[in-house]
Amino acid sequence: MAFSLYDAPRCPFCARTRIVLAEKGVPHETVTVDLAERPAWLVEHNPPDGRVPVLDEDGWILPESAVIDEYLEERYPDPPLLPADPGERAAARLLVFRFDETLGDPYYALRREDPGAEAWLAGGLRGLDGLLRGAPFLTGREFGLADVSYLPWLLRLRGLLGVSLEPYPALDRWVETCAERPSVAAEVETVASLVG
Ligand SMILES: N[C@@H](CCC(=O)N[C@@H](CS)C(=O)NCC(=O)O)C(=O)O
């Protein structure tokens, strides 16, 4: 079996899948896509917009970062990125499910410079900070899919949009702890390469 990841370095959804592939050590080829000139074959693979990431396994196509990451988790259960306990797994999945309203929507509002975006984002960051006061990781006791699902945006807030995480000490500490993992350190470097 051979995996290809259709990928764009600047895309935080792709970063989710890059982190999971790295954590699990899954051999794969990366096909870098120019999002400004999206190839027609990508639109055919993932209609209607040709969004990335897309995973291609010997011609079988799977889009949607959260779905790809769960697929990889089931396909390569070791090392696990979801807790063993069903309730803890559900709690991690709930965070992934609520990503848009918690962080994604205010993040993109800030990027568009929408009125009220800063306060909206601050509310989301406070919520995440509160969760991380009660547990070392968003996935619970160990690093996992909920952490993977939020980290790429936190790295971009910090590295590209100049948002300080200092007002959110537990969140700030969590980013630093996660960045010690090679899979996330690679993403810190990717974000640094996007500056300018
Ligand atoms: N729900 C999708 C979102 C993927 C997505 O929006 N990717 C962006 C790049 S970050 C994209 O391809 N956007 C279309 C565009 O830039 O035209 C996922 O989780 O994979």
The ligand as a MOL file (V3000), in Angstrom:
LIG
                    3D

  0  0  0     0  0            999 V3000
M  V30 BEGIN CTAB
M  V30 COUNTS 20 19 0 0 0
M  V30 BEGIN ATOM
M  V30 1 N -12.9400 20.7990 6.2580 0
M  V30 2 C -11.7310 20.6810 5.4920 0
M  V30 3 C -11.1720 22.0770 5.2640 0
M  V30 4 C -9.9650 22.0650 4.3390 0
M  V30 5 C -9.6530 23.4620 3.8350 0
M  V30 6 O -10.4460 24.4240 3.9740 0
M  V30 7 N -8.4810 23.6010 3.2190 0
M  V30 8 C -8.1420 24.8650 2.6450 0
M  V30 9 C -6.6630 25.1840 2.7130 0
M  V30 10 S -6.2040 25.5540 4.3600 0
M  V30 11 C -8.5270 24.8770 1.2110 0
M  V30 12 O -8.1460 23.9880 0.4520 0
M  V30 13 N -9.2970 25.9150 0.9000 0
M  V30 14 C -9.7690 26.2010 -0.4010 0
M  V30 15 C -9.0600 27.3480 -0.9880 0
M  V30 16 O -8.0380 27.8310 -0.4280 0
M  V30 17 O -9.5180 27.7660 -2.0460 0
M  V30 18 C -10.7250 19.8010 6.2300 0
M  V30 19 O -10.8050 19.7210 7.4740 0
M  V30 20 O -9.8820 19.1420 5.5820 0
M  V30 END ATOM
M  V30 BEGIN BOND
M  V30 1 1 1 2
M  V30 2 1 2 3
M  V30 3 1 2 18
M  V30 4 1 3 4
M  V30 5 1 4 5
M  V30 6 2 5 6
M  V30 7 1 5 7
M  V30 8 1 7 8
M  V30 9 1 8 9
M  V30 10 1 8 11
M  V30 11 1 9 10
M  V30 12 2 11 12
M  V30 13 1 11 13
M  V30 14 1 13 14
M  V30 15 1 14 15
M  V30 16 2 15 16
M  V30 17 1 15 17
M  V30 18 2 18 19
M  V30 19 1 18 20
M  V30 END BOND
M  V30 END CTAB
M  END
